[in-house]
């Protein structure tokens, strides 16, 4: 009796153990991705603007439930396409990081549709000591002489922000956005609209330009009236002199001037008089 009960308990334990193993295996199978796909990833670090080659790509196993949206699965389909965003080694390649098919490599692939690229000459001061890097946003200040007439002086100088939140596409001939070290260069390429390109070209023709680095996530405009010598030093504006009277022509003066009053008659010069005496009578005649 005791042996039979022991065998029953042993069989029951074995059944429970097998059931636990089956349940655990099913749970583990559910936790493990059921379908692991292969997607295209970068075989090396690739900068934006570069044309992809087979050596830059490879296929890698990737869990199906964490596959990035727009992930590509065929390396042949992306061969020759141009990147519009830098990717690191092992990073999945998606359609959103590629320029449209047929785009040539280089800077032109980075320009947003409807915009243009224009280059301005800078130095270590104008270029914010080399901190105006690709991907940053800058404001542009022009320093020029206000229209003060032919006799304008330094008092008419003005500095004014003419363009705001302009994207830096490249510094010199580099478009990489991964390096954060400052680089002092002699030219900066900016992304602008056609209207802004015209304004920028006019601004650098009438004065000197300066770049002002701004926060990348700050969209607020910096609308100002510009800085002048008077506003800088707190001086009041000089009063505008009254216009000088215009000299009238003699004919005009003759018409406009009132007729002078008649002068009093002056006594005539004294005449020569001769007196005569005839007896008791006397007479006098003046000539």
C-alpha positions in Angstrom: 0.0 0.0 0.0 2.7 2.3 0.9 4.6 1.5 -2.3 1.6 2.1 -4.4 1.1 5.5 -2.8 4.7 6.3 -3.4 4.5 5.3 -7.1 1.4 7.5 -7.4 3.1 10.5 -5.9 6.1 10.0 -8.0 4.0 9.7 -11.2 2.1 12.8 -10.2 5.3 14.7 -9.6 6.6 13.7 -13.0 3.4 14.8 -14.7 3.6 18.1 -12.9 7.2 18.6 -13.8 6.5 17.8 -17.5 3.7 20.3 -17.4 5.8 23.0 -15.8 8.5 22.4 -18.5 5.9 22.7 -21.3 4.5 25.9 -19.8 7.9 27.4 -19.3 9.0 26.6 -22.8 5.8 28.1 -24.3 6.4 31.3 -22.2 10.0 31.5 -23.4 8.9 31.0 -27.0 6.5 33.9 -26.6 9.2 36.1 -25.2 11.6 35.3 -27.9 10.8 37.1 -31.2 9.0 34.7 -33.4 10.4 36.2 -36.6 13.8 37.8 -36.9 14.2 39.7 -40.1 17.3 41.0 -41.8 17.5 44.7 -42.5 20.1 46.9 -44.1 22.5 48.7 -41.7 25.6 50.8 -42.1 28.9 48.8 -42.3 30.8 52.0 -41.4 30.2 55.6 -40.4 28.8 57.5 -43.4 28.4 61.3 -43.6 25.5 63.1 -45.1 25.8 64.0 -48.8 27.8 60.8 -49.6 26.7 58.3 -52.3 26.2 54.8 -50.9 28.3 51.9 -52.2 28.0 48.2 -51.5 31.0 48.4 -49.1 29.1 50.8 -46.9 26.1 48.5 -46.3 25.4 45.1 -44.8 22.5 42.9 -43.7 22.0 42.3 -40.0 19.5 40.3 -37.9 16.9 42.5 -36.3 13.9 41.7 -34.1 10.7 42.0 -36.0 8.8 43.8 -33.2 11.5 46.6 -32.9 12.2 47.1 -36.6 12.4 50.8 -37.4 9.7 52.3 -39.6 10.8 52.4 -43.2 13.7 50.0 -42.7 15.1 48.6 -45.9 15.8 44.9 -46.6 17.5 44.9 -50.0 21.0 46.5 -50.2 20.8 46.5 -54.0 17.9 49.0 -53.9 19.8 51.6 -52.1 23.1 51.3 -54.0 24.0 54.7 -55.4 21.5 56.6 -53.3 22.6 59.7 -51.4 22.4 60.2 -47.7 20.7 63.4 -46.3 21.5 62.5 -42.7 24.7 61.0 -41.2 24.5 57.4 -40.0 26.8 55.5 -37.6 28.1 52.0 -38.0 25.4 49.4 -37.3 22.6 52.0 -37.5 19.6 50.9 -39.6 19.1 52.6 -42.9 15.6 54.0 -43.6 14.0 55.7 -46.5 13.7 58.9 -44.5 17.5 59.2 -44.4 17.9 59.0 -48.1 17.6 61.8 -50.7 15.2 61.2 -53.6 16.3 58.7 -56.2 18.4 60.3 -58.9 19.8 63.0 -56.6 23.5 63.7 -57.2 25.8 63.5 -54.3 27.2 66.6 -52.5 25.7 69.7 -51.0 22.8 69.9 -53.5 21.3 66.8 -51.9 21.1 68.5 -48.5 19.1 71.6 -49.7 15.4 71.5 -48.8 13.0 71.7 -51.7 12.2 75.4 -52.4 15.3 76.7 -50.8 18.8 77.7 -52.0 22.4 77.6 -50.7 24.5 80.8 -50.6 28.0 81.2 -49.3 29.3 84.2 -47.3 32.9 85.1 -46.5 33.7 85.1 -42.8 36.7 85.2 -40.4 37.2 84.1 -36.9 35.1 86.9 -35.5 32.3 87.0 -38.0 32.1 83.2 -37.9 31.5 83.2 -34.1 35.0 81.9 -33.4 34.4 78.8 -35.5 31.3 77.7 -33.5 28.9 78.2 -36.4 28.9 74.5 -37.5 26.8 72.6 -40.0 23.3 72.1 -38.5 23.4 75.2 -36.3 21.1 78.2 -36.8 22.4 81.8 -37.0 21.1 85.3 -37.3 22.7 87.7 -39.7 23.6 91.3 -38.8 24.5 94.0 -41.3 26.5 97.1 -40.4 26.0 99.9 -42.8 25.4 103.6 -43.2 21.8 104.8 -43.0 20.6 107.1 -45.8 21.5 110.5 -44.3 21.9 112.5 -47.5 25.1 113.7 -49.2 26.6 115.1 -45.9 26.1 111.9 -43.9 28.7 111.1 -41.2 29.5 108.4 -38.8 26.4 109.4 -36.8 24.3 107.6 -39.4 25.9 104.2 -38.9 23.4 101.4 -38.0 23.6 97.7 -37.2 20.5 95.7 -37.8 19.4 92.0 -37.8 18.2 91.3 -41.3 17.8 87.5 -41.4 16.9 85.2 -38.5 17.2 81.4 -37.9 19.3 80.6 -41.0 20.5 77.0 -41.2 24.3 76.5 -41.7 24.7 73.8 -44.3 28.5 73.7 -44.5 31.6 75.4 -43.3 34.3 75.7 -45.9 33.8 72.5 -47.9 32.7 70.3 -45.0 29.1 69.3 -44.4 29.6 66.8 -41.5 27.4 67.5 -38.5 29.0 65.0 -36.1 32.0 67.0 -35.0 31.4 69.6 -32.3 34.9 71.1 -32.2 35.0 74.7 -33.5 36.6 75.2 -36.9 37.8 78.6 -38.0 37.1 78.9 -41.7 36.9 81.6 -44.4 33.4 80.7 -45.8 30.1 79.5 -44.5 27.3 78.2 -46.7 23.7 79.0 -45.5 20.3 77.6 -46.5 17.9 80.4 -47.4 14.7 81.1 -49.4 15.1 82.9 -52.8 13.9 86.1 -51.1 16.4 85.8 -48.3 19.1 85.1 -50.9 18.4 88.4 -52.5 18.4 90.2 -49.2 21.7 88.6 -48.1 23.4 89.5 -51.4 22.3 93.1 -51.1 23.3 93.2 -47.4 26.9 92.1 -48.1 27.1 94.7 -50.9 26.1 97.7 -48.7 27.9 96.8 -45.5 29.7 94.2 -43.4 28.1 91.0 -42.2 28.3 89.3 -38.8 26.8 85.9 -37.8 25.1 85.5 -34.4 24.8 82.0 -33.1 21.4 81.1 -31.6 19.8 78.3 -29.7 18.8 75.4 -32.0 15.4 75.0 -30.3 14.6 78.7 -29.8 12.0 79.8 -32.5 11.3 83.2 -31.0 12.0 86.1 -33.3 14.4 88.8 -32.3 12.6 91.8 -33.8 14.5 95.0 -33.1 14.8 98.5 -34.5 18.5 98.3 -35.0 21.3 100.0 -33.1 22.6 103.5 -34.0 25.1 105.8 -32.4 22.3 107.8 -30.7 20.6 104.7 -29.2 24.0 103.2 -28.1 25.2 106.4 -26.3 21.8 107.6 -25.2 22.0 110.7 -27.2 18.9 112.6 -28.3 18.4 113.1 -32.0 19.6 116.5 -33.3 16.7 118.8 -34.2 16.1 119.2 -37.8 17.1 122.7 -38.9 14.3 124.8 -40.4 14.6 125.3 -44.1 16.3 128.6 -45.2 14.0 131.1 -46.8 14.2 131.2 -50.6 15.3 134.5 -52.0 12.6 136.0 -54.1 13.2 137.4 -57.6 13.0 141.2 -58.0 9.8 140.9 -59.9 8.3 138.8 -57.1 9.5 141.3 -54.5 8.0 144.1 -56.5 4.6 142.3 -56.5 4.7 141.0 -53.0 6.2 144.1 -51.2 3.7 146.7 -50.2 3.9 150.1 -52.0 6.0 152.4 -49.8 4.2 155.4 -48.3 4.5 158.7 -49.9 7.1 160.8 -48.3 6.3 164.3 -47.0 7.2 167.1 -49.5 10.3 168.8 -48.6 10.4 172.6 -48.8 11.8 174.0 -51.9 15.2 175.6 -51.9 15.0 179.4 -51.0 14.6 181.8 -54.0 16.7 184.9 -54.6 14.5 187.9 -53.7 15.0 191.7 -54.5 13.3 194.5 -52.6 12.5 197.9 -54.0 11.5 201.1 -52.2 9.4 203.8 -54.0 8.9 206.7 -51.7 6.5 205.5 -49.1 6.0 202.1 -50.8 8.2 199.1 -50.8 7.9 195.8 -52.7 9.7 192.5 -53.0 10.1 190.2 -55.9 11.6 186.7 -55.7 13.2 184.9 -58.7 
